[in-house]
């Protein structure tokens, strides 16, 4: 069956579709039905089934006789080390850590915060929690103490599992002082902390509260898997960029397992024994779904990578790892590809490596501009699949499902909706708009298995944030359109659709034009306040390495390009060249913050910002352009 037949089969009988998909995981007790809609619009999946996520990710593969297969491959170009863990070794380690946690009183339903860098022990901690039915909440390693404190108070963990430090290319990030400060600031105090001491920095432990990773596990009895209900929370993941009270996305266990198992085979074409790599971080949703759980549920090999796309040590590190580990499907963010392309515009580093096993490159996390996709297609010679999803959904809303069939690619589109997602484009009144018309992208309820059922201890906020604006729909917060072939185009966050003299325009469409200029490596467009037109667009350009064209000439050419391709209606007249763009650690460009600086509005320094100094550079660039009202962080 092809994509259209499978999508139609889901539409015709969603209940039968998901019950059949549920056959691919191991149940302690099978569910009586798929959808539980008694409390609509709050929906649950497989609620009365009994299941364990760790069993499905680890133990069942050992039972199936594949204990000697590599489960986790750790690659750290910073410490110059490569290390593999088999499924049998992983099972032993996870059962030991779970046993130690259980001995200290952690049980089903307790929360555990995990604050670790990209090391195998981060996955072991997640799986040990899942083994016990404890609810983990991974906080990005090195996150500021104040942000960690807010999360401690929100989810009230019994324990925190951390590492002594994280490693950046030229520095050691001291985790333990951040952890100590966060616990001091938080009203809720964890009962104990477990610290994995890395050789690069041995942290000072607080007697009575802190335990070393190995000492903590000494002499304990390994724990078995604890069955949990289908609607038992597997984890809480706080969305990035939150201010004040964070939004804790909840993931129910059974739907999470079923959706990830389905997606590994049908979207990424990964089955038991295949090698998969998602170059992300365990602190983000990609790390949960496609570094830890997805590849392991499928019985594949997953790569944990501690490094950067460039600078650790060179822009060929991704291709080296793909060659050495014979990666079949690779997943990264468009921003990582743009960084590589900026350093290696002609793909010389790609040609140094043999990528025989690579069948496809998947992109997500931010819009994949057509120019970057085309560059990757040309140099890699494999399908480049832009796919679209969110922290809230946990897996792809729209994709090119190469495990079913490889559909024709349309540059700028994450292709088509996946089964479970009835995607609609709505006007401000909640009415569907014709093909090709820009509008708010919403998904008809119920959302499929694996997506968020609610927010942690905040159901009213869940309804207000996602359900109230368009009754009967989940509001994605993204704007775009669907073409006549049913392909979806995500053009901007709803906040990034700007209103120029009454015309609703997509900043994403303008960025697409700017990125097509041969000198431009990366770009962003924001809307700034304009007394005459309401808003006017302003572009920021990062140029490719080695470009010596005068900046004024590049700016003049991109202004002309926008006028030619979008028209005078865009009123695009200004752009500036900057060295870099402000981003979150996951690679999202902080457009809203840039717009506030330009408009002279007070703003809070985003907690997830990768390097705060970039905002000073943006502020200076705006001053040079004659924006006198630029703001500074409050």
Protein Blocks (a to p, Z undefined) as FASTA:
>chain_A
ZZklmmmmmmmmmmlmmmmmmmmpccfbdcfbfbdcklccbdcehklpccdfklmmmmmm
mmnopampcfbdcddfknopacdddfklmmmmmmmmmmmmmmnopaehiacdddddddfk
lmmmmmmmmmnopacddddehiafklmmmmmmmnopabdcddfbdcdfkbccdfklmmmm
mmmmpmbdcfbdcddddfkbccdddehjaccfklmmgopacdddddddfklcfbdcddeh
iahjaddddddfklmmmmmmmmmmmmnopaehiacdddddfkbmklmmmmmmmmmmnopa
cddddddfehpabfklmmmmmmmnopabdcddfklmmmmmmmmmnommmmmpcckklmbd
cdehiacdfklmmmmmmmnopacddddddfklopafbdcdfkloccdddehiahiadehi
acddddfkopacdehiacdddddddddehiafbdehilklmmmmmmmmmghiacehiacd
ddfkopacdfbdfklpcceehiacdfklmmmmmmmpmklmbdcddddddfknopacdddd
dddehiacdfklmmmmmmmmmmmmnojklopabdcddfbdcddfkopacfklmmmmmnop
acdddfklfblmlmmmmmmmmmmnopakbccdZZ
